[in-house]
Amino acid sequence: AEFAELAPESATPAQTALRWIIQQPGVTSVIPGARSVEQARANAAAAALPPLPQATLDAVRDLYDRSIRAEVHDRW
């Protein structure tokens, strides 16, 4: 729920997550899964979204650091 609140009105939370990944330094491609044609199209549309503002990037990074990093970061 906390992440969904960071999504702009023009994007779903999934699209926001994909857009955030796209904007990370060193990321050259994103390969999301999809269970339907509609989901694949929505995922692809994330690439056409305008860049997320720095405040959103920072908020997502903070959420990651607080809630996710300890569980997954050492696996990359």
C-alpha positions, 0 to 999 in steps of 0.5 A: 500500500505504501508503494502504491501511494507513490505512483503518479495518477497517470500510472499503475503501481506496476508501471511506476515500479518499472519506470523506477527501474528504467531510471536506475543508473546502469539499467539498460533493459527491464524484462517484466513478466505478464499473464495477459496481453493487457498486462504486457501492454500496460508493462510496455507503456511504462517505458513511455511514461515521463521520468519520475520526479526526483522526490518520487525516486528518493521516496522509492529508494527510502522504502526499499532501504527500510522494507526490502534491502535487508531481505534481497540486496545481497542476492544481486 
